[in-house]
Amino acid sequence: MSINMAFHAFAGNSIKSKTPKSSDPFSPNSALQTLKSLTLGQTHDPSSPNFRVLPFRKGRPLAGSTGGDLGPNWHLGWLNMGDCKVFLENSGVNLGEESWVFLGSNPEEYVVYWAIDVSEANSLVGELGSRQFCFVELRTLMVATDWSDESAMGELAIAGHARALLEWHNNSRFCGHCGEKTIPKEAGRRKQCSSELCKKRIYPRVDPVVIMLVIDRENDRVLLSRQSRFVPRMWSCLAGFIEPGESLEEAVRRETWEETGIEVGEVIYHSSQPWPVGPNSMPCQLMVGFFAYAKSLEINVDKEELEDAQWHSREDVKKALSFTEYKKAQQTVASKVDQMCKGVEKAQNLATDFNVESGELATMFIPGPFAIAHHLISSWVFQDGFKGVETHMKQPSGSLSNL
């Protein structure tokens, strides 16, 4: 059966709430003023919120690992303000206020959360490693996350949000209008050109991507594709970036036609997912998922975009949904993270973490439950929320999502 989750991976961030009023101690500007006092060595006001800091190095969040009944579980390597200052001072790093990025707050626990980029502090790796912390690729943490654990999924969402913001800051150091340097504003929630003649406001960018499961007229087969960068035997949905002046539905039809030669008619929204594990130049993609109904069947693959594309029956796709293998992959990668945090370096090859049970391998598999592609495909396989295009056309699109 399909996996039901409260929200997609990287969504459901519990500390990214509505912005408080500027006078509130949990607002970005108020928290920044308190942060300035602390970094200048002044005593922390007992009435001020506590600060927790998440360091990143080259796009990798600091993480730790603890044992559990079902194996190790990773967690974010939050540092309190005191420890953070000691680590930075010992490493000879002096971060100004522009280096701190406000992530959110938890008023009930009286905590404000920050992220910092410590990529230049090489000595921090060993010092934090002595406490069994390690900087881990976000994609690795994504696979290692137990999707049935809402708390762990929340940690992943926080890490994804923080990485997207930090990468955006790294990519927007200069004004795209006049070329002058930019300066952070509102505790890193936006930037502004430093030129008095320009003062252009710059906000974090989001790159929208359509991802679609193309279904045949009889609702018996789906069109899945392979890219050359995919691990062996993995197939997934078609996807593509939205172009200027284009609606989501138009993007679905255009991308499907360009990549496979299939003409699409009805397009039905399913759900969306933040995707902060793409290339650094696009720090936060937003995957917008659809069911798309084919008007033609003959495939003509664009070999510059895809390695292959084929129609697959419901039974074949159901066999590829090997939830036991997904769980095994999650536990395997969680163990790798645990070893890394303990200082045991091992080569990370996520391609070998799927479908590696002894015996006959499945002829194909699809992305795991951390990806929206999985939920598009499994919803169709198990008919979650729909019974075909006729039913779709009578229902509001919100009824289609099982999230």
Secondary structure, DSSP 8 states (H G I E B T S, - for coil): -----SS-TT---TT------TTSTTSHHHHHHHHHHHHTT----TTS-EEEEEEEETTEEEEEEE--TTS-EEEE--EEHHHHHHHHHHTT----GGGEEEEEEETTTTEEEEEEE-TT-THHHHHHHTTT-EE--HHHHHHHS-TT-HHHHHHHHHHHHHHHHHHHHHH-SB-TTT--BEEEEGGGTEEEE--TTT--EE----EEEEEEEEE-TTSSEEEEEE-TTS-TTB-B-EEEE--TT--HHHHHHHHHHHHH---EEEEEEEEEEEETTS-TTS--EEEEEEEEEES-------TTT-SEEEEEEHHHHHHH--HHHHHHHHHHHHHHHHHHHTT------GGGGSS--SS---S-B---TTSHHHHHHHHHHTTTT-SSHHHHTTS-GGGG---
